[in-house]
Amino acid sequence: MTAPGEAARRKPARRPTIKDIARRAGVSESAVSFALNDRPGVSQDTRARVRRVAEELGWQANSAARALSGERAGAMGLVLARPAQTLGVESFFLQLVSGIQEVLSARQIALLFQVVEDLDTECALYRRWWAERRVDGVLVVDPRTDDPRPELLAALGLPAVVVGGSAAPGPDPGEPAAAEPAAGEPAAAEPAATPPHPLLSTVWADDAKAMARILDHLYGLGHRRIVHIAGLPGLAHTARRIQSLRTEADRRGLDRRQVHSVTTDYSDAEGAEATRRLLDAARPPTAIVYDNDVMAVAGASVAAGRGIPVPGALSIVAWDDSALCRVTHPRLTALVRDTPGFGRLAAQELLAVLDGGPLRTVQGELPHLEARESTATPPPG
């Protein structure tokens, strides 16, 4: 009978080695190495026997040893430098990672994921991964307006794809915008663009057009006091959304004192606090756009606690749709986009770079706005 705790003190099972395979298959260790690495020097029968034995023993290549020999590590890196408390409640990154993992797992490539406290720590981690050959490439998220990571990764020669970066410079703001395709018509192919950094590929989303769609909806309903509760300051997509709101307000002749943005850390707590401040103003907004679903639900809760009907007195829009938006009462109007698909696109682009493909900028699908019960005509006054 096994004594209590004895199982916990047992030594872990020994991993099979090339020597074990050679002994079981009745060949030399060098023959095993040739067979497992698909090199010439052994017959097809020997190669098949060695691989069958390796599978029976559960042998796997040592990724560290493979990296030291110049082979790929078989892993990609993803680092998040965000407040840890904001990650557990936000569905965006979970969906993004699920899309990334779907592509990588099909190639039997691992995803090395780590959360760090700041950008300096993230850069230090890239240097360590590069020195230890821990990853073959990295996916860089949350691009900054002043971002040291592309230059660092290019200097290290570590393949990378920036996820959510900006596109190449577009047409002059004074030029007329291209017409969007009618419903049911395919979108025109995006022209090839120069990567924002000459040594990195980028997968990006058009935040400016997404914000324009939100403003089209709210302005069409009659809203003229619209506030955008944004995410973290310093992020490139936060800056783009804020700038797009200003541009769309100016285009419609709206007062920037009544149409503006405030930044937060994406958390429900800061989303709720920002909502309270806005509703305490002498002329509160009639519509609020939140940069994620969690803040939108928190804002709706604040309004309900004050007896402010949604959408009777306040319209609410969430930037990212989720189950939260669909089960809240009233259901929240939200931008709907294929976030797992965006993750798949990013992973495919990184694999293409590793396979020798060209560096490029690739645009993800433009989200559409799904109007639900949380937006309506504003009250008079």
Sequence and secondary structure as in RCSB ss.txt:
>XXXX:A:sequence
MTAPGEAARRKPARRPTIKDIARRAGVSESAVSFALNDRPGVSQDTRARVRRVAEELGWQANSAARALSGERAGA
MGLVLARPAQTLGVESFFLQLVSGIQEVLSARQIALLFQVVEDLDTECALYRRWWAERRVDGVLVVDPRTDDPRP
ELLAALGLPAVVVGGSAAPGPDPGEPAAAEPAAGEPAAAEPAATPPHPLLSTVWADDAKAMARILDHLYGLGHRR
IVHIAGLPGLAHTARRIQSLRTEADRRGLDRRQVHSVTTDYSDAEGAEATRRLLDAARPPTAIVYDNDVMAVAGA
SVAAGRGIPVPGALSIVAWDDSALCRVTHPRLTALVRDTPGFGRLAAQELLAVLDGGPLRTVQGELPHLEAREST
ATPPPG
>XXXX:A:secstr
   TTHHHHS       HHHHHHHHTS HHHHHHHHTT SSS HHHHHHHHHHHHHHT    HHHHHHTTS  SE
EEEEEES GGGTSS HHHHHHHHHHHHHHHHTT EEEEEEESSHHHHHHHHHHHHHHT  SEEEE S BSS SHH
HHHHHHT  EEEES   S  S TTS       TTS          SSTTSEEEE  HHHHHHHHHHHHHHHT   
EEEEE  TTBHHHHHHHHHHHHHHHHTT  TTTEEEEE  S HHHHHHHHHHHHTSSS  SEEEESSHHHHHHHH
HHHHHTT  TTTT EEEESS  HHHHHSSS  EEEE  HHHHHHHHHHHHHHHHTT    EEE    EEE  TT 
      
